[in-house]
Amino acid sequence: MKFRAEIDVMPLRALLDPQGKAVTSSLNNINLSEISNVRIGKHISMEVDTDTKEQASEIVDKACKLLLHNPIMESYEFTINEIQ
């Protein structure tokens, strides 16, 4: 079975996000001051070929922990869906 993983990696809330601050400031400059606290991260999409959704989840979690995020500066969350 094939599964699609959608992963979001974001800077930890406790850390400054310079990109987010720059975008927040730029939004204010173009009269969109209603928007605040912009945080910028990355989105990763991948396919996993395993027998079960649980196996796919374990594989994606391992990939996130070992390669896709920096635990000192980032957090991650993901969803897994079967590909029809």
C-alpha positions in Angstrom: 0.0 0.0 0.0 1.1 3.5 -0.7 0.6 6.4 1.8 1.2 10.1 1.4 2.7 11.9 4.3 2.3 15.7 4.7 4.8 17.1 7.2 5.0 20.6 8.6 8.2 21.7 10.3 8.0 24.9 12.2 10.4 27.0 14.4 9.8 26.4 18.1 7.4 29.0 19.6 10.0 30.1 22.2 12.5 31.1 19.5 12.6 34.2 17.4 11.5 33.7 13.7 13.4 36.4 11.7 11.6 35.5 8.5 8.2 35.7 10.2 9.1 39.0 11.7 10.1 40.4 8.3 6.9 39.2 6.7 4.8 40.6 9.6 6.5 44.0 9.2 6.0 43.9 5.4 2.3 43.1 5.8 2.0 46.1 8.1 3.7 48.3 5.5 1.1 47.3 2.9 -1.8 48.1 5.2 -2.5 44.6 6.4 -1.9 45.3 10.0 -4.6 42.9 11.1 -2.1 40.1 10.5 0.4 39.4 13.3 2.7 36.7 14.7 3.6 35.3 11.3 5.7 32.1 11.6 7.5 30.6 8.6 8.4 26.9 8.3 8.6 24.3 5.7 6.1 21.7 4.3 7.3 18.3 3.1 5.3 15.8 1.1 6.4 12.3 0.5 5.1 8.8 -0.4 5.7 5.8 1.7 5.3 2.2 0.5 4.4 -0.1 3.5 1.8 -2.6 4.5 0.0 -0.5 7.1 -0.7 3.1 8.1 1.0 2.5 11.4 4.2 1.4 9.7 4.1 4.4 7.4 3.7 6.6 10.5 6.7 5.0 12.2 8.9 5.5 9.1 7.8 9.2 8.7 8.4 9.9 12.4 11.9 8.3 12.1 12.7 10.4 9.0 11.6 13.6 10.8 13.6 12.8 13.9 16.8 11.8 12.1 16.8 14.2 9.1 13.9 16.5 8.4 13.9 18.7 11.6 16.4 20.2 14.0 15.0 19.3 17.5 16.9 22.3 19.1 15.1 24.8 16.9 12.0 23.1 15.3 9.0 21.0 15.9 7.1 18.9 13.5 3.7 17.3 12.9 2.4 15.1 10.1 -0.6 13.4 8.6 -0.7 10.1 6.8 -3.3 9.2 4.1 -3.6 6.2 1.9 -3.1 6.9 -1.8 -6.0 5.4 -3.8 
